[in-house]
Amino acid sequence: MNPSKRNYRATFIIDNRGKEESVDQIIDGVKQVITAVQGDVTSVENLGRRDFVRVTDPKLTGATYVHISFSAPSEGPGQLKERLRLNHNVYRTFVESV
């Protein structure tokens, strides 16, 4: 591994209500965004659909959760969040350093 890259684990909440894309297609799109910010995806874990503990939108009471582990430069998580901010298929993004 490149010493200038760090390991991260990101949790994504996928919202595919009313969309023709499947969850796997949306995950592939997220992986492409990670690659675009000079990241290397190491593992993908689809946790399936889960209900929210706190519902902020009555029309969306649950969604699909996905964990993606990747390595990227230190500015990678910020760039990833910025690129996914306008992607309406990704409801929430949480990135943590591992």
C-alpha positions in Angstrom: 0.0 0.0 0.0 1.1 3.5 -0.7 2.3 5.2 2.6 0.5 8.5 1.7 -2.9 6.7 1.7 -5.0 6.0 4.7 -7.6 3.4 5.3 -11.3 4.4 5.7 -14.6 2.7 6.2 -17.6 4.5 4.8 -21.3 3.8 5.5 -23.8 4.8 2.9 -27.6 4.9 3.1 -28.9 4.2 -0.3 -32.3 5.6 -1.4 -33.6 4.1 -4.6 -37.3 5.0 -4.2 -38.9 5.5 -7.6 -35.6 4.9 -9.4 -34.9 2.4 -12.1 -31.4 1.7 -10.8 -30.9 -1.3 -8.5 -28.9 -1.0 -5.3 -26.0 -2.8 -6.9 -25.9 -0.3 -9.7 -25.9 2.6 -7.2 -23.1 0.9 -5.3 -21.0 0.5 -8.5 -21.5 4.3 -9.1 -20.3 5.1 -5.6 -17.2 2.9 -6.1 -16.5 4.8 -9.3 -16.6 8.1 -7.3 -14.2 6.6 -4.8 -11.8 5.7 -7.6 -12.2 9.2 -9.0 -10.9 10.7 -5.7 -7.8 8.4 -6.0 -9.2 5.8 -3.7 -8.9 2.0 -3.9 -11.9 0.0 -2.8 -10.9 -3.0 -0.7 -14.3 -4.5 0.4 -18.1 -3.9 0.0 -20.6 -5.2 2.5 -24.3 -4.8 1.8 -26.1 -4.8 5.1 -29.6 -4.8 3.5 -32.6 -2.7 4.3 -33.0 -1.4 7.8 -35.6 0.8 9.5 -34.4 4.2 10.8 -34.5 4.7 14.6 -35.3 8.4 14.1 -37.5 9.1 11.0 -36.8 12.6 9.5 -38.9 12.0 6.4 -42.3 10.3 6.9 -42.1 9.0 3.3 -38.7 7.3 4.0 -38.8 5.1 7.1 -35.9 2.9 6.2 -33.3 2.3 3.5 -30.4 0.0 2.4 -27.1 0.4 4.4 -23.8 -0.4 2.7 -20.2 -0.4 4.2 -17.4 0.2 1.8 -13.7 0.0 3.0 -11.2 1.9 0.9 -7.8 3.5 1.0 -7.3 7.1 -0.2 -5.2 10.2 0.4 -6.1 12.3 3.5 -8.3 14.7 1.4 -10.2 11.8 -0.1 -13.1 11.6 2.4 -13.9 15.3 2.0 -13.8 15.1 -1.8 -16.0 12.0 -1.7 -18.7 13.7 0.5 -18.6 16.8 -1.8 -19.1 14.7 -5.0 -21.9 12.6 -3.4 -23.7 15.7 -1.9 -25.8 16.2 -5.0 -26.3 12.5 -5.7 -29.9 11.8 -4.6 -29.4 8.1 -4.6 -27.1 8.4 -1.6 -29.3 9.6 1.3 -26.5 9.8 3.9 -22.7 9.4 4.0 -20.5 8.7 7.1 -16.7 8.2 6.6 -14.5 7.1 9.5 -10.7 6.5 9.6 -9.8 2.9 10.4 
